[in-house]
Amino acid sequence: MDTTLQDPLLGHVLDGRYRVDARIAVGGMATVYRAVDTRLDRVLALKVMHPSLAADVSFVDRFIREAKSVARLSHPNVVGVYDQGADGAYVYLAMEYIAGCTLRDVLRERGALQPRAALDILEPVLAALGAAHRAGFVHRDMKPENVLIGDDGRVKVADFGLVRAVDTVTNTTGAVLGTVSYLAPEQIEDGTATASVDVYACGVVLYEMLTGSKPHSGDTPAQVLYKHLNEDVPPPSALVPGLPYELDELVASATARTPEVRPHDAVALLAHVRNARATLTDAQLDAVPPQAREVDHVGADDRTSVIPRAVRTSAVQLPLPTAEENRFHDAPHGAGGDGVHRTSLLETPPPAPPVRRGTGNPRRGMFAIIAAILLVLGLGAGVWYINSGQFTKVPPLLTKTEAQAKERLTEAGLQAGSSTYEFSDTYKRGTVMDTDPAAGSRIRDDGTVKLTVSKGPDTVKVPDLKGTPLATAKSDLKNRGLEPGMITRAFSEEIARGSVISTDPDAGTTRRSGSAVALVVSKGAPIDVPDVTGESEQDAIADLRDAGLKAEIATERIHSDEDKGDVARQSPGEGKRLAEGDTVTLTISEGPEMIEVPDVTGQSVDDAHSALEAAGFEVEDDRGLLGLFGDTVKSQSVEGGDEAPKGSTITITIR
């Protein structure tokens, strides 16, 4: 039996605006419904907090506060928040509705994914998290259930900033086992929630996509938590032989148990992912793991850019009400509001009153009565026609294809006017996104309704920015509807310092409006660092300046073999390559360290060697002709008690 029939919210209009049509999912904090915004006539997802939690005022305040914050996070890979409100015991969020499935559905049906598919899903997830991290948000509950994959292949992240309000770790349900599988060690130990915990969770999700299973398992949440704290996530190649080393490295880097070792946020991890992907061949990206399961496809059109359309959840496209369900005067003239034809009183006139005998003309009285009835009916019909009969209501047409919308208008006795076409991130290409007049508006019979049809997401070609100064390149991208992305710097013999070498994606590539474009900026031609050790401080600075570099003098001075005041060492050293204007740090010598020489006269040769070497000197023997067979030190080149440079040579004369 379908338990959703017992849900009291089904069919209810929440807050006088949102009609609840179907239940999509139930979680520990809230229930998610498919609903229709009756004011704007659009399908959306309604997340309604469980009434037991809504009784906690502090929790509700936090829920509302975080919902308002997340609503300001606008990103194409983040599920949008439209509205927030309360209706009695029901506190709700109105959110973007994604027709498709979750990553959990994909993994449940397909097992492990090919590396290309796994990275195709991971990259937009990291893009969404990166935007959140740079805006000061941390997701804190990244897992496959919160990754939504639309029918058109778009990937979106749900539940930003709202999951922390409920403590799910202390429960013992299967759902909790799914949640604790993605918790970072610092979350478990002290509740720390920084961008690094999202990075850890994404590493676990990548492992699961590549292998089809979670890295740590256990019969209870406590066992899984213990493994997160005490065991490293194993390399995915242990379960998928032949998996490229670069993917093992990605997982290991993201899931390091020490937060400082991980990429500091999702933007940094995204850069690692793209670098790793660039090193993989098509054969490596398309290799099918042994854990993958076969999925039957109906045809070529049954696939999206990420998953087959065979994967579905209850989140399907909501059919809008029919014209007959949403109009009162749409029935043909002469029909009632229920669409049933009513017989006109003119067709069945009331029986004439009996002819009464008496004086006067009985026919004249009968005609007078009939005339009066006709007059009343005519006036009533005229009033009805003026007020209602000549009008109908525009049927709801949003999300319908252009052809379907025109057919519906014809059925309603209306004309389809000229269509206009606009870009939209919300409505599928070719579907109606607006009407003029709006749905439900009264319009004269045979009136004209203009349609606004979606052209799908706005797309922009990446401009050729090679050789363009960085500031100009950023401005150009923004003017075209794109965003400057990650900036890296590299040497270039051809491109001037501070100008763009290349872009990712390449120039001419088509991207959605608002997409980020990474820039590689020139550091200019490389300069080989000269060797200035042993030079005086002034000479070294001058030589570096002549090479196009700057010198910085270290505050600490060291003892060395170089004369006092000369350069003892430099960083970077000779042969390293720097950009023009980069800095070389110079450490100045204090001269050699002077130490006291021990007195070894009269000692045996072996004892003298031991004493002098222990003090930090080199030893050289001078036996001459008379000392060829001797074993006693007659004299030494530096008298005992005097000082000599550490490491210098002391000559001993033997007799």
KAVEN-V345507 format. One record per residue. N is the residue number from 1. PSI is psi in whole degrees, 0 to 359 (none if undefined). OMEGA is omega in radians with two decimals (999 if undefined). NEAR is the number of other ideal C-beta (glycine too) atoms within 8 Angstrom. Layout:
N&PSI&OMEGA&NEAR, N&PSI&OMEGA&NEAR
This chain:
1&139&3.13&3, 2&109&-3.08&4, 3&345&3.13&6, 4&340&3.13&8, 5&339&-3.11&7, 6&357&-3.12&5, 7&121&-3.07&9, 8&342&-3.11&5, 9&341&-3.11&11, 10&128&-3.10&12, 11&352&-3.11&6, 12&144&3.06&8, 13&107&-3.05&9, 14&132&3.10&15, 15&26&3.12&9, 16&15&-3.03&5, 17&318&-2.98&8, 18&111&3.13&14, 19&118&-3.09&10, 20&120&-3.06&14, 21&326&-3.08&10, 22&151&3.09&10, 23&129&-3.09&12, 24&311&-3.06&10, 25&157&3.11&8, 26&129&3.11&5, 27&184&-3.11&8, 28&338&-3.09&6, 29&326&-2.99&10, 30&169&3.02&9, 31&139&-3.12&12, 32&130&-3.12&12, 33&155&2.89&15, 34&132&-3.05&14, 35&169&3.09&14, 36&127&3.02&12, 37&104&-3.06&13, 38&343&3.14&8, 39&317&-3.13&5, 40&355&3.10&4, 41&53&3.10&12, 42&151&3.12&9, 43&139&3.09&12, 44&173&3.08&13, 45&135&-3.11&15, 46&117&3.12&15, 47&113&-3.04&11, 48&122&3.14&13, 49&143&3.10&13, 50&135&-3.09&9, 51&328&-3.14&8, 52&325&3.10&5, 53&328&-3.13&12, 54&343&3.12&13, 55&344&3.14&7, 56&108&-3.04&7, 57&317&-3.11&6, 58&322&3.12&6, 59&317&-3.14&11, 60&318&3.12&13, 61&317&3.13&8, 62&319&3.11&9, 63&313&-3.12&12, 64&317&-3.11&10, 65&315&-3.12&8, 66&327&3.11&11, 67&319&3.12&13, 68&322&3.12&9, 69&314&-3.10&10, 70&328&-3.13&12, 71&336&3.13&10, 72&351&-3.14&7, 73&97&-3.09&12, 74&113&-3.14&5, 75&140&-3.08&9, 76&343&3.14&9, 77&16&3.09&12, 78&132&3.08&13, 79&122&-3.06&13, 80&148&3.06&8, 81&120&-3.07&12, 82&318&-2.94&9, 83&160&3.06&6, 84&143&-3.14&10, 85&186&-3.14&8, 86&144&3.09&9, 87&96&-3.07&8, 88&237&-3.13&4, 89&358&-3.07&5, 90&116&3.01&12, 91&131&-2.95&10, 92&162&2.94&15, 93&135&3.01&10, 94&121&-3.01&14, 95&166&3.06&13, 96&137&3.13&11, 97&125&-3.13&10, 98&113&3.08&11, 99&114&-3.12&8, 100&230&-3.08&11, 101&178&3.07&11, 102&163&3.07&12, 103&328&3.08&13, 104&320&3.10&10, 105&319&-3.14&11, 106&313&-3.12&14, 107&324&-3.14&13, 108&322&-3.10&6, 109&322&-2.96&10, 110&354&-3.10&12, 111&227&3.12&10, 112&153&-3.13&12, 113&157&3.00&15, 114&149&-3.12&11, 115&323&3.14&15, 116&314&-3.14&8, 117&319&3.14&11, 118&317&-3.14&12, 119&327&3.07&11, 120&327&3.12&11, 121&318&-3.06&15, 122&321&-3.04&13, 123&311&3.10&11, 124&330&3.06&12, 125&314&3.13&15, 126&326&3.08&14, 127&317&3.12&13, 128&313&-3.14&14, 129&323&3.13&16, 130&318&3.09&12, 131&321&3.12&12, 132&315&-3.13&15, 133&318&-3.14&14, 134&340&3.10&8, 135&0&3.09&8, 136&12&3.14&4, 137&147&2.99&11, 138&131&-3.09&11, 139&308&3.04&15, 140&355&3.11&11, 141&49&3.12&11, 142&129&3.11&13, 143&165&-3.09&13, 144&331&3.14&11, 145&336&-3.11&8, 146&10&3.05&12, 147&113&-3.09&16, 148&136&3.14&14, 149&114&-3.08&17, 150&164&3.08&12, 151&334&-3.14&8, 152&7&3.09&8, 153&355&3.13&10, 154&142&-3.11&10, 155&131&-3.14&14, 156&149&3.13&15, 157&133&-3.10&16, 158&169&3.02&9, 159&45&3.07&10, 160&127&2.93&12, 161&0&-3.04&13, 162&344&-3.00&12, 163&338&-3.06&11, 164&341&-3.05&8, 165&341&-3.12&9, 166&132&3.12&9, 167&106&-3.12&4, 168&354&-3.03&10, 169&333&-3.07&11, 170&350&3.10&4, 171&174&-3.09&9, 172&27&-3.12&5, 173&168&3.10&6, 174&326&3.14&5, 175&323&3.13&10, 176&321&3.07&12, 177&322&3.09&11, 178&323&-3.11&9, 179&314&-3.07&12, 180&343&3.12&12, 181&346&-3.05&12, 182&9&-3.11&11, 183&136&3.08&14, 184&154&-3.13&12, 185&320&-3.11&10, 186&333&3.03&11, 187&320&-3.09&11, 188&319&-3.03&10, 189&311&-3.04&8, 190&12&3.10&4, 191&14&3.13&5, 192&134&3.13&10, 193&88&3.07&8, 194&178&3.12&8, 195&334&-3.10&11, 196&332&3.13&12, 197&328&3.06&16, 198&323&3.10&15, 199&316&3.13&16, 200&313&-3.12&17, 201&321&3.12&15, 202&325&3.06&16, 203&319&3.11&16, 204&319&3.12&14, 205&319&3.09&16, 206&316&3.10&15, 207&315&-3.10&14, 208&322&3.11&13, 209&323&-3.09&14, 210&331&-3.04&16, 211&341&-3.10&12, 212&5&3.14&12, 213&162&3.13&8, 214&152&-3.10&8, 215&326&-3.13&10, 216&132&3.13&10, 217&163&3.12&5, 218&164&-3.13&11, 219&339&-3.13&3, 220&160&3.06&7, 221&324&-3.11&12, 222&321&3.13&7, 223&319&3.13&9, 224&317&3.13&14, 225&320&3.14&12, 226&318&-3.14&9, 227&323&3.08&10, 228&323&-3.10&14, 229&330&-2.93&9, 230&353&-3.11&5, 231&139&3.05&6, 232&152&3.02&7, 233&125&-3.09&11, 234&157&3.09&7, 235&137&3.14&8, 236&336&3.14&14, 237&345&3.07&12, 238&331&3.10&6, 239&337&-3.12&9, 240&85&-3.12&13, 241&140&3.13&5, 242&357&3.11&5, 243&135&-3.07&13, 244&146&3.13&10, 245&327&-3.10&6, 246&326&3.12&9, 247&324&3.02&14, 248&317&-3.13&12, 249&320&3.10&9, 250&311&-3.12&13, 251&316&-3.12&15, 252&318&-3.13&11, 253&315&-3.08&13, 254&330&-3.04&15, 255&21&3.06&14, 256&137&-3.09&11, 257&337&3.07&7, 258&119&-3.04&6, 259&325&-3.07&12, 260&339&-3.11&4, 261&335&-3.12&6, 262&161&2.91&15, 263&138&-2.93&11, 264&337&3.06&7, 265&182&-3.06&14, 266&331&3.11&17, 267&316&3.12&11, 268&319&3.12&10, 269&323&3.11&16, 270&321&3.10&13, 271&318&3.10&10, 272&318&-3.12&12, 273&315&-3.11&13, 274&322&3.09&10, 275&317&3.13&8, 276&317&-3.11&12, 277&324&-3.10&9, 278&337&-3.12&6, 279&349&-3.06&7, 280&145&3.08&10, 281&166&3.09&5, 282&322&3.14&5, 283&320&3.11&6, 284&320&-3.13&9, 285&328&-3.05&12, 286&7&3.12&9, 287&134&-3.12&10, 288&119&-3.14&6, 289&152&-3.12&14, 290&338&-3.14&7, 291&353&-3.11&11, 292&146&3.11&12, 293&146&3.13&7, 294&141&3.07&4, 295&124&3.13&9, 296&142&3.12&5, 297&142&3.12&9, 298&321&-3.11&7, 299&183&-3.08&5, 300&329&-3.10&5, 301&357&-3.07&5, 302&7&-3.13&9, 303&149&2.96&9, 304&186&-3.13&11, 305&347&-3.08&6, 306&312&-3.02&9, 307&161&3.05&12, 308&149&-3.14&9, 309&351&3.11&10, 310&336&-3.13&10, 311&123&-3.13&12, 312&153&2.95&8, 313&193&3.13&10, 314&350&-3.13&8, 315&81&3.14&11, 316&169&-3.11&7, 317&131&-3.11&7, 318&119&3.06&11, 319&133&-3.14&3, 320&160&-3.14&12, 321&148&3.11&5, 322&165&-3.13&7, 323&324&-3.09&11, 324&334&-3.10&7, 325&346&-3.00&6, 326&20&3.10&11, 327&156&3.13&12, 328&322&-3.11&5, 329&17&-3.11&10, 330&344&-3.14&11, 331&152&3.12&9, 332&151&-3.13&5, 333&136&-3.11&4, 334&354&3.10&6, 335&155&3.14&9, 336&180&-3.13&8, 337&336&3.12&6, 338&4&3.10&5, 339&1&-3.14&7, 340&131&-3.08&6, 341&134&3.12&7, 342&136&3.11&7, 343&130&-3.10&6, 344&143&3.07&7, 345&335&3.12&9, 346&333&-3.13&6, 347&334&3.13&5, 348&80&-3.08&5, 349&152&3.12&7, 350&151&3.13&5, 351&143&3.13&4, 352&144&3.10&7, 353&151&-3.13&8, 354&143&3.13&4, 355&125&-3.14&6, 356&135&3.12&6, 357&138&3.08&3, 358&195&-3.13&4, 359&163&-3.14&2, 360&171&-3.10&6, 361&112&-3.11&5, 362&327&-3.13&8, 363&323&-3.11&6, 364&321&3.12&8, 365&319&-3.13&10, 366&315&3.13&11, 367&325&3.13&8, 368&319&3.13&8, 369&315&-3.14&10, 370&318&3.13&10, 371&319&3.13&8, 372&317&3.13&8, 373&315&3.14&11, 374&322&3.14&9, 375&315&3.14&8, 376&315&-3.14&8, 377&320&3.14&10, 378&317&3.10&8, 379&317&3.14&8, 380&316&3.13&8, 381&322&3.13&9, 382&316&3.12&8, 383&316&3.14&8, 384&318&-3.09&9, 385&319&-3.13&9, 386&319&-3.05&7, 387&324&-3.02&6, 388&323&-2.95&7, 389&330&-3.11&10, 390&5&-3.12&7, 391&155&2.95&10, 392&178&-3.14&14, 393&143&3.09&14, 394&124&-3.13&14, 395&158&3.08&13, 396&128&-3.04&10, 397&357&-3.08&15, 398&142&3.14&15, 399&356&3.06&11, 400&152&3.02&11, 401&163&-3.11&8, 402&320&3.14&12, 403&317&3.12&6, 404&319&-3.13&9, 405&317&3.14&14, 406&323&3.09&10, 407&319&3.12&8, 408&321&3.13&12, 409&319&3.11&13, 410&317&3.11&9, 411&327&-3.13&7, 412&2&3.14&13, 413&23&-3.11&8, 414&166&-3.14&14, 415&144&3.04&8, 416&118&3.13&11, 417&192&3.13&8, 418&139&-3.13&4, 419&144&3.00&10, 420&155&-3.04&8, 421&130&-3.11&7, 422&156&3.08&9, 423&149&3.11&9, 424&134&3.03&10, 425&349&-3.03&7, 426&317&-3.05&7, 427&141&3.13&9, 428&153&3.11&8, 429&131&3.10&6, 430&0&3.13&8, 431&155&-3.10&13, 432&129&3.13&16, 433&351&3.10&11, 434&154&3.06&8, 435&154&3.08&14, 436&109&0.06&7, 437&166&-3.11&7, 438&162&3.12&9, 439&137&3.14&11, 440&349&3.13&8, 441&146&3.08&8, 442&136&-3.12&5, 443&147&-3.13&11, 444&149&3.05&7, 445&141&3.13&8, 446&19&3.10&6, 447&172&-3.07&9, 448&134&3.09&7, 449&124&3.11&15, 450&140&-3.09&10, 451&139&2.96&15, 452&119&-3.01&13, 453&139&-3.11&13, 454&136&2.99&16, 455&10&-3.09&9, 456&185&-3.12&8, 457&142&3.10&9, 458&135&3.14&9, 459&148&-3.08&8, 460&143&3.05&12, 461&133&3.12&8, 462&126&-3.11&13, 463&162&3.06&8, 464&108&-3.05&5, 465&8&-3.10&12, 466&128&-3.14&9, 467&359&-3.12&7, 468&134&3.06&10, 469&147&-3.02&8, 470&313&-3.11&12, 471&319&3.12&6, 472&321&3.13&8, 473&317&3.11&13, 474&315&-3.14&9, 475&319&3.14&8, 476&317&3.13&11, 477&315&-3.11&13, 478&321&3.13&10, 479&332&-3.13&6, 480&0&3.13&8, 481&14&3.09&8, 482&167&-3.12&14, 483&137&3.03&9, 484&130&-3.12&11, 485&214&-3.10&9, 486&139&-3.13&9, 487&123&3.03&10, 488&158&-3.07&8, 489&144&-3.10&8, 490&156&3.10&9, 491&150&3.08&10, 492&129&3.08&10, 493&338&-3.01&4, 494&320&-3.02&3, 495&135&-3.13&9, 496&151&3.12&7, 497&132&3.11&9, 498&359&3.11&8, 499&161&-3.03&12, 500&132&3.05&16, 501&313&-3.10&10, 502&170&3.10&8, 503&157&3.02&12, 504&110&0.13&9, 505&167&-3.08&7, 506&161&3.09&8, 507&139&-3.13&9, 508&348&3.11&6, 509&140&3.13&8, 510&130&3.12&6, 511&157&3.09&12, 512&148&3.06&10, 513&136&-3.12&11, 514&352&3.13&7, 515&153&3.12&10, 516&144&3.10&9, 517&119&3.12&14, 518&145&-3.08&10, 519&135&2.98&15, 520&119&-3.01&13, 521&141&-3.07&13, 522&137&2.96&15, 523&8&-3.11&10, 524&183&3.11&11, 525&141&-3.12&7, 526&150&3.12&9, 527&128&3.07&12, 528&126&-3.09&8, 529&126&3.10&15, 530&160&3.09&8, 531&116&-3.13&7, 532&10&3.09&13, 533&142&-3.11&9, 534&348&3.11&6, 535&159&3.05&10, 536&161&-3.10&8, 537&316&-3.09&12, 538&318&-3.13&6, 539&321&-3.14&9, 540&317&3.12&14, 541&319&-3.12&10, 542&318&3.14&8, 543&320&3.13&11, 544&321&3.13&13, 545&320&3.12&10, 546&331&3.13&6, 547&355&-3.13&10, 548&18&-3.12&7, 549&164&3.09&14, 550&154&3.12&9, 551&140&3.06&12, 552&129&-3.09&8, 553&125&3.11&8, 554&144&-3.13&9, 555&330&-3.11&3, 556&137&3.06&5, 557&152&-3.07&8, 558&157&3.00&9, 559&139&3.12&8, 560&178&3.11&10, 561&344&3.13&4, 562&154&3.13&10, 563&154&3.12&6, 564&130&-3.14&6, 565&349&3.08&7, 566&166&-3.13&12, 567&121&3.13&16, 568&321&3.10&11, 569&163&-3.13&10, 570&154&3.11&15, 571&121&-0.02&7, 572&163&-3.08&7, 573&183&-3.11&9, 574&139&3.08&7, 575&343&3.09&5, 576&156&-3.10&8, 577&130&3.13&7, 578&163&3.06&11, 579&157&3.11&11, 580&132&3.13&10, 581&354&3.09&7, 582&166&-2.99&9, 583&139&3.01&7, 584&127&-3.12&15, 585&129&-3.12&10, 586&133&3.07&15, 587&125&-3.03&13, 588&143&-3.10&12, 589&143&2.99&15, 590&8&-3.06&8, 591&176&-3.13&8, 592&153&3.11&10, 593&128&-3.12&6, 594&130&3.12&7, 595&158&-3.10&10, 596&138&3.14&7, 597&128&3.10&16, 598&151&3.12&8, 599&117&-3.09&8, 600&7&3.12&13, 601&139&-3.12&9, 602&349&3.14&5, 603&162&3.04&10, 604&161&-3.10&8, 605&316&-3.12&12, 606&317&-3.14&6, 607&322&-3.14&9, 608&316&3.09&14, 609&314&-3.10&9, 610&316&-3.09&8, 611&315&-3.10&11, 612&318&3.14&14, 613&323&3.10&10, 614&330&3.13&6, 615&349&3.08&10, 616&21&-3.12&7, 617&159&2.91&13, 618&151&-3.08&8, 619&137&3.08&12, 620&133&-3.11&8, 621&141&3.02&8, 622&99&-3.07&9, 623&332&-3.08&8, 624&195&-3.14&8, 625&326&-3.07&4, 626&344&-3.06&6, 627&18&-3.09&12, 628&326&-3.09&7, 629&12&-3.14&3, 630&168&3.14&10, 631&19&-3.10&5, 632&140&3.14&10, 633&120&3.12&14, 634&320&-3.12&9, 635&173&3.13&7, 636&150&-3.01&15, 637&328&3.04&6, 638&123&-3.08&7, 639&147&3.07&7, 640&137&-3.10&9, 641&339&3.06&6, 642&166&3.14&8, 643&148&3.08&6, 644&157&3.14&11, 645&137&3.09&8, 646&132&-3.13&11, 647&353&3.12&8, 648&171&-3.05&9, 649&131&3.06&7, 650&124&3.12&14, 651&130&3.11&10, 652&137&3.10&16, 653&130&-3.03&12, 654&142&3.10&14, 655&none&999&7
